[in-house]
């Protein structure tokens, strides 16, 4: 293992969003990599839904997720019962640290020294690789994009395409330096080299760790969606498979999976379906000749049960992690995934991460948006992302007296001067006489208006007050 | 309190109160009735769009067609099911241009390096296919274990045209999956692929580079 992988790449100061955004915007290569990739994904998604009743399908997807959330505790218990009956061991973790300890304990009990991993955003959330390496267990990513990102000592910049920020030349140089492959712009050659390197690792790995796309309570089935086959390798070749997932990933029935799968693959990469849809319902039976002898599921809460308490914030938990919101986000496309400094970037990250790290730490996330609404329009399960961004903006300044803020770290952006200005504003608006007098005076004195208005005029010209108030103009028109 | 109990308790004592359960209308998944020929056409078109290959065969012709497919690729050996009719037909065939036939009849631990490094191709049965998404349904068995369709660079799958369903939804209901699932079930829709390097498609990244479907009509 190279030395970088033991340095934890996650410990980025989330609050330093603005300097990172500045640097990303000034990097034409990075912007080109993202622009090209996101444009491609947008048009592929559009083509994939051609001829389908997308709105009805989204409605169904949203309702299935809402129904699962409405029954969440029952479904989790049913899932546990079914999985246990099938021979899969179920573990529960309050937070990422506890989940890491559970994975490590399973490894230690098996005397496992090497772990091979399929793609799992929850394991990124847990910072599992770093934890395992600190405890002397090697963790190797096997999804090609994750493998590249791990070689570079970085974190994923997109939840579906982790290495999308790099172009072929950069990846070729990285693989040459770290693994000794020849420098080449031939993607086939680079892919074949990675296949060779990873096949050896699959054969020698003691444990395979993956995420889960859907956990079906009815049958006790863990579903994994993938194109490469590394997920199948990870869940089949090592003698022990550990799946980690958020508690919100459970659905009631196998039938529920059908529309969610149709929405997920089309929204994510514009595919009718991925190459592999892998459904795991138990470890190897005595008469079977391959497959893991042990299968574990770690159910991770990590803030989800707090999100669950609030009717509006709850919608965050509908997410099926397709990444369409980031593909269509004008901010994400320009600044890239690393700028956010969080496990989940883009719009879904902006509404999910404040719960995981607190609104004080994630204070810039809800405002890193133009509220254009694209994310909400493309979301396959109709999460009202723009509304949730507004809600979190209010929470970050404690701005809604009627609905007291709840999210951890709320009020972190509340400033005395700003609060005072708005207080005055609302006081004036409740008094028509004073309002008319005030606006008339402001219109008269508009020449004295300052040209610079702090952050507002950093990238914009200052708005100019009109010479007459709207009330005055309406009056003139009506005469 | 255990993590399990404290999570479940938090969820059950939700401060927002009980959530309403919405109705789920699955009618959007319904498709017009289609003929076998239409389903074959859609299946072929869809799986070919993701680099899969389809050969139309009869019960008498498929062994000869398979021999041609494999010799065109210089395959030296073919992993076949031990008990399934497909394996039996191949072993009893008088076709002399078939490659060496291997059977997966030992636990993986005893021959893993050989499977990973020396087996050129495999042939498996399927539990049917899905026209809309160009998918094969595989339920690995002791006779056709999980790695058979994953590790060799060429995977050949035999699909009975009569077992081609219009949609995943239809297949799942017709085969009553909800009544019990095997340890591992798969939908396979094309060869292994990745677009992780600058969105350029490359095949065979971890699984088979080629997926060849013999449709028996």
Interface residues (C-beta under 8 A of the other chain):
Chain A: X33 X36 X37 X40 X53 X56 X57 X59 X60 X63 X64 X66 X67 X69 X70 X71 X72 X73 X76 X77 X86 X92 X93 X94 X98 X142 X143 X144 X145 X148 X161 X162 X163 X164 X166 X167 X168 X171 X187 X188 X190 X191 X192 X194 X195 X198 X199 X203 X218 X219 X220 X221 X227 X228 X229 X230 X232 X233 X236 X237 X247 X253 X254 X255 X256 X258 X259 X261 X262 X269 X271 X272 X273 X274 X275 X276 X277 X278 X279 X280 X281 X282 X283 X284 X285 X287 X288 X289 X290 X291 X299 X301 X305 X306 X308 X309 X310 X311 X314
Chain B: X2 X3 X4 X6 X7 X8 X10 X11 X12 X14 X15 X16 X19 X20 X21 X22 X23 X24 X25 X26 X28 X29 X46 X50 X104 X105 X106 X107 X108 X112 X113 X116 X132 X133 X134 X135 X140 X141 X142 X145 X146 X147 X150 X167 X168 X169 X172 X173 X177 X178 X180 X181 X182 X183 X184 X185 X186 X187 X188 X189 X190 X191 X192 X193 X194 X195 X196 X197 X198 X199 X200 X202 X204 X205 X206 X207 X208
